Every structure is written in C-alpha cells, then in structure tokens.
Amino acid sequence: RDIYHDIFKKLEHESSRFHANNFTGSLVSQSTKLIGSFERFWDSCTFQLVPVLTSILAGVAILWTQFWQYALFLLALSICFAVSVFFGNRVMQPRNRAEASASTEMNGYLADVITNASVVQSYSQEKAELERAMQKATNWRKKNLHVMTGFIGVSFVYSLIDVAILVASIVFAVYASEHQLISAGLVYLMLSYTTTIVRQLWEMNGIMRNYNRIMGDAGDMTEILEKPIEVVSSSDESIDVTNGHIVYERMKFTHDNGEGVKIFKNFTLDIPAGQRVGLVGHSGSGKTTLTKLLLRFSDVDAGEISIDKQNIAHYSLQSLRQSIAYVSQEPMLFHRSLRENIAYGKPDASDREIIRAAKQANAWEFIKTLPDKLDTTVGERGVKLSGGQRQR
C-alpha cells in the first residue's frame, strides 16, 4: 500500500514534460512490476532464503560439535560458493534489467495501440501494427534468451563448485577416517550433513535467479522514484488572486530541458485584469504552451510570470491552479460518471450546481435523455459519448 501511495503521488505530480516523454502503458507496467517485486522479494526471503540459511548454519553447528576442523573446512567452502554467487549476480543483473525494460516497452506499445484502436481500424492498419508489435516482442524474446543463457552459464559454474565441495568433503572424511581421526559413524554423519548443505547451496542458485528478476522488474520505476520532480511548489504559501493581472516578463522557454525547440525568447506580454485575449499564430508557435506555463505544467527557463504582481513560482502549485479556470484543447474525461467529471474541479458541488454548469455548456439537453442521466458512466476517455458530447 505504501509503495502504491509513493508511485501514485510521484506520477500525478510529475510535469507535463515527463508524461509527454513516457508511455502511459509503460508507466503502468513499471508500477505493477515494482509492487509485485516487493511482494515477491519478501516471499523469497521468508519462504526460501531464511530456511536455506537456517539449514546450512544448523548443519555446520552440529558438525562443529563433532569435528570442528571439518565444520570449519565446510564453512570455508560454503563461503567460496557464496562469493561465486555474488559475482554471478553482478553478471546477471544488467541482463535482467534489459529484459525488464524490453518487456515494459512491449507492454507500453500494446497499451498505446489498444488506446487508439479506433484509429488503427479507421486506417486499416491492423497488419502494420501487428508487425510492429511483433518487433517489440522479438526484441523482448532476445533479451529473455540472453537472460536464460546467462543463467545456464552461471548455473553450470555453481554446479561445478557444488561437486567440488562434495568431492573435497569426501576426500577430507576418508583421509580423517584412514588416519583414525574419526569413527565410521562420524564419517556417515559428516557426509549426510554435507549432502544436505550442498543441496541447500544449490537452492541459493534459484533464490538468486529470483532476486535478479525482482531487481530487474523493480529497476525502471525505482529509477523514476529516485529522480526529483521537475516542477514543485517552492513554498506552502497560497497565491492571492483578486484581479487577474497577468504579466509574462522577459520569458525564455525551450522544450525538453533546453534541448528541444526554442519557443519563447525574451517574451513579454502584459494582460490587464478583466481583459479578454485571443492568441493567434501558426501551429507550434506556443499558444497552448503559453497557457500551460501559466499553470506551471512546466517551468520557464528564464524570466518570470506573475499574477497581480506575484511571481507564480514563489507560491504553492495547488493554490495557483485552484485560482485558474482551465479548459483543455482536447476533451479529456475519466472513466467515471458524468456527475464526477463535471464536478471534478469542485468535488463538493451540489446537483443543482452541476446541472447549471451542464446547461451553460449546452450538455444538459443530451444528459437528461440518458437512462442514468448524471450517473451515466462515460467510459475510458469518454468513448461512450459522441465527439460533440465529449467537447461539451
């Protein structure tokens, strides 16, 4: 639950630049993998690692009471095996990470195509999309085979070490018996416990394989969680908007952290309170970007934006966005009821207020004809509504 909370909070507070550069499907896949990895990690520790370590330590402890020299010898060999597992783990981690990333990319592509299924069908691109999907799947399969071949290689090394431990133990026991250092009964006891310990050491191979997969699955989202959020509130102080006098002063902005297209350079615009402004320009000139910067979906590279002589960068994001009524260019709806979508900016709105807003948007005429009226679920992105109804 705590991991889900951290992931959700991180993703919903990320900048529009972050979400523009990441597949939604990939983010969902990475989130699911991290949550599942945490559960698998604790299951592996509780039901695999602890029993194996307990069995090995108990075996060594019992042998120590009978013949401490042999127990020390066996413990040293076990440590050598553990060291080999450590280095094998370092070899496998990059392979598992690459395989997990390829899997995430494949899942993200699938989600993207499903989201735009109507577009794919409209242009009869099913075959082309399937071919692209198979390219993603083939890439994932290659990474998966790379993991499997690596695991076979390290498993072979582990098996050789296990055999070496068993042979060395037999030689040690036979030597001690021939020189009458131990009895035949103790030889049997030593070999029995040695076989058990070697079997448990082999189980470590499977545990480490599971661990590598867990780390690979968790890696991408963990990396995202460790990065700072691009746009954050500089303080908890709320901005006080009374008139709505907006000023863009000597503003500079470039997409993709200064590496993309330069949109504004020393841009200045003064919009007096109460004045209506229409932005005219060719596609990509920054009309929509100008409004998004006002809401701090991204931060400017230089200069400042102020409302009523208050620099918006010095106040909390929540208070800033609650002070601005924003209508997006594209109709975006949640897979919820019409009531929840209309009242999204004011969750405690009464039905009377919701109906008034629907009437003002010329939406009430079609809403009242629906069987469930305001309780009608609109589907993902509002797909159950027509294009015109979504725009309302």
ABEGO torsion letter per residue (X at the ends): XAAAAAAAAAAAABBAAAAAABBAAAAAAAAAAAAAAAAAAAAAAAAAAAAAAAAAAAAAAAAAAABAAAAAAAAAAAAAAAAAAAAAAAAAAAAAAAAAAAAAAAAAAAAAAAAAAAAAAAAGAAAAAAAAAAAAAAAAAAAAAAAAAAAAAAAAAAAAAAAAAAAAAAAAAAAAAAAGABBAAAAAAAAAAAAAAAAAAAAAAAAAAAAAAAAAAAAAAAAAAABBBABBBABABBBBBAAGBBBBBGBBBBBGGGABBBABBGBBBBBBBGBBBBBBEBBGAGAAAAAAAAAGABBBABEBBBBGGBBAAABBAAAAAAABBBBBABBBBBBBBAAAAAAAABAABBAAAAAAAAAAAGAAAAAAABAAEAABBAEBGGAABBAAAAAX
